[in-house]
Amino acid sequence: MDAADFVIDNLTSEVTAYEEIAEKMQDQLAALPADERAELEDAAVMLRRFRAGGDRVLLPVTVINRQEENQR
């Protein structure tokens, strides 16, 4: 690769950190009682469905360019 060593080391550290977090989360899920785990999994399914839906209403957002405003 043509990337500097520190870049590769940093990315490797980030991947390792994410793997450790994922492992902790899996351990915590496994430790939950079955009914709580099922509730959490149901909520995750609903959240994924909501996020995947394309017919979400977006909030009206006005973008103000402060630099243009100050030049007037």
C-alpha positions, 0 to 999 in steps of 0.5 A: 500500500502507498499509505503511511504506516501511521495511517494503517496503524490508526485504521487497524486500531479503529477496527480493533476497537470496533470489534471489541465494542461489538464483542462486549455488546454481544456478551451483554445481549447474551446475558439478558433474560430471554424476554428482554432480549426478544423485546430489544430484537423486536425494537431493532427490527421496527427501527430498521424498518422505519429507517429503510422506509422511503416515505419519511416526512423530512423536517423543513430546514432553512440553510442560512449562509452567514458569510453572505448575510454579513456582506450585505 
